[in-house]
């Protein structure tokens, strides 16, 4: 089943809250934009934040 939601604000935080909330998801699937490590240092990385913050499995697709 697919659930969608439009949210504003801190994207990584919203993804974690939505997945860990009462929705009780088993896995988060998130895309990777393929930024270089230099750009990631300046802009941050949502997928990196989700991987390190999530209590459930995360799959990153490229």
Backbone bond lengths (Angstrom), bond angles and torsions (degrees), N, CA, C in turn:
res aa  C-N    CA-C-N  psi(-1)  N-CA   C-N-CA  omega(-1)  CA-C   N-CA-C  phi
1 X - - - 1.443 - - 1.523 109.02 -
2 X 1.290 117.66 145.48 1.459 123.12 -179.52 1.523 109.18 -114.39
3 X 1.327 116.41 128.45 1.467 121.96 174.53 1.509 108.31 -116.77
4 X 1.295 116.89 135.01 1.458 121.16 178.07 1.516 111.33 -123.04
5 X 1.328 115.41 157.08 1.459 120.95 179.10 1.515 108.43 -156.83
6 X 1.311 116.71 140.18 1.455 121.66 174.30 1.520 107.09 -103.49
7 X 1.325 116.30 127.21 1.465 121.03 -178.20 1.513 109.49 -138.63
8 X 1.312 116.14 156.01 1.466 122.61 177.27 1.520 108.96 -118.04
9 X 1.313 116.12 158.86 1.462 120.42 177.44 1.523 110.80 109.09
10 X 1.304 115.71 -144.76 1.463 121.51 -179.27 1.523 109.50 -74.03
11 X 1.315 116.83 109.22 1.457 122.01 -171.88 1.527 111.74 -63.60
12 X 1.321 117.56 -49.65 1.460 120.78 -179.27 1.511 112.20 -58.50
13 X 1.321 116.20 -44.75 1.463 121.55 179.06 1.528 110.58 -62.78
14 X 1.327 117.40 -43.09 1.463 121.34 178.99 1.519 112.34 -62.76
15 X 1.318 117.01 -38.88 1.468 120.87 178.05 1.524 110.08 -62.51
16 X 1.323 116.35 -46.95 1.469 120.90 -179.62 1.521 110.53 -63.12
17 X 1.313 118.12 -47.37 1.468 121.45 -179.07 1.532 111.59 -61.92
18 X 1.323 116.87 -40.74 1.466 120.95 -179.69 1.525 111.03 -66.65
19 X 1.318 116.73 -43.56 1.472 120.80 -177.55 1.525 112.64 -72.33
20 X 1.326 116.96 -35.54 1.462 120.50 -177.38 1.524 113.35 -90.39
21 X 1.303 117.60 -8.86 1.460 121.62 -178.49 1.517 111.68 -70.99
22 X 1.286 116.25 -153.72 1.459 120.86 -176.58 1.523 113.38 -69.87
23 X 1.346 117.41 -4.60 1.464 121.08 178.34 1.522 112.34 -70.07
24 X 1.345 116.34 -28.47 1.463 122.42 175.11 1.535 112.88 55.85
25 X 1.323 116.63 53.98 1.461 121.04 178.14 1.520 111.30 -72.74
26 X 1.329 115.88 154.35 1.459 121.97 176.60 1.526 111.83 -91.84
27 X 1.338 116.92 -26.12 1.457 120.58 -173.21 1.518 109.87 -155.79
28 X 1.338 115.14 149.36 1.463 122.35 172.91 1.524 107.28 -110.98
29 X 1.320 117.14 128.81 1.465 122.06 174.82 1.514 106.37 -113.50
30 X 1.335 115.93 123.41 1.459 121.07 -175.00 1.524 109.07 -135.56
31 X 1.311 116.17 146.32 1.457 121.39 179.64 1.517 111.80 -86.11
32 X 1.317 114.51 154.92 1.460 121.55 176.31 1.516 107.96 -114.16
33 X 1.305 116.39 132.21 1.467 119.83 179.96 1.511 111.76 -82.89
34 X 1.318 117.54 -9.44 1.452 120.23 177.16 1.508 114.47 73.97
35 X 1.321 118.22 30.09 1.464 120.63 177.85 1.520 110.16 -66.33
36 X 1.304 115.59 150.84 1.458 119.71 175.65 1.522 109.21 -72.21
37 X 1.318 117.45 162.82 1.461 120.36 -178.08 1.533 111.55 -64.47
38 X 1.326 118.22 -29.26 1.460 121.32 178.29 1.523 110.80 -65.91
39 X 1.320 117.65 -47.96 1.462 121.08 179.29 1.520 110.31 -66.44
40 X 1.326 117.11 -37.43 1.455 121.13 -179.93 1.525 110.62 -60.83
41 X 1.324 116.77 -35.32 1.458 121.02 179.16 1.536 111.07 -61.84
42 X 1.327 116.86 -39.13 1.458 120.86 -176.90 1.524 112.85 -84.93
43 X 1.318 117.78 -38.05 1.456 121.35 -174.75 1.524 113.66 -96.10
44 X 1.314 118.69 -16.98 1.462 121.34 -173.58 1.512 109.67 79.42
45 X 1.286 117.10 173.13 1.448 120.43 -178.60 1.521 109.20 -141.54
46 X 1.306 115.90 119.89 1.460 120.50 179.79 1.519 110.41 -64.95
47 X 1.322 116.51 -44.87 1.465 118.91 -179.78 1.525 111.12 -62.89
48 X 1.308 118.10 -37.62 1.466 121.77 177.51 1.526 110.51 -64.35
49 X 1.315 117.14 -42.16 1.468 121.54 177.49 1.529 110.59 -61.83
50 X 1.335 116.58 -45.38 1.462 120.78 -178.37 1.525 110.72 -63.91
51 X 1.318 117.77 -42.93 1.475 121.17 179.34 1.522 110.90 -58.29
52 X 1.309 117.13 -45.57 1.461 120.68 -173.95 1.524 113.97 -82.76
53 X 1.326 117.87 -13.27 1.453 120.99 -177.46 1.529 113.02 -105.35
54 X 1.310 117.24 -26.35 1.451 121.47 -173.32 1.516 113.14 -71.38
55 X 1.325 115.40 142.66 1.464 121.77 174.92 1.519 111.31 -95.03
56 X 1.343 116.68 -7.35 1.460 120.75 177.20 1.520 108.67 -113.23
57 X 1.320 116.17 168.90 1.467 121.49 -177.22 1.514 111.62 -62.91
58 X 1.341 116.14 143.23 1.456 122.98 178.15 1.523 108.90 -126.26
59 X 1.323 116.81 130.61 1.460 122.70 175.40 1.510 107.14 -115.14
60 X 1.340 116.39 127.62 1.466 121.07 176.81 1.515 108.40 -106.15
61 X 1.329 115.48 126.79 1.461 120.77 178.12 1.515 109.28 -109.22
62 X 1.302 115.48 146.10 1.466 120.31 -178.69 1.490 110.84 -112.35
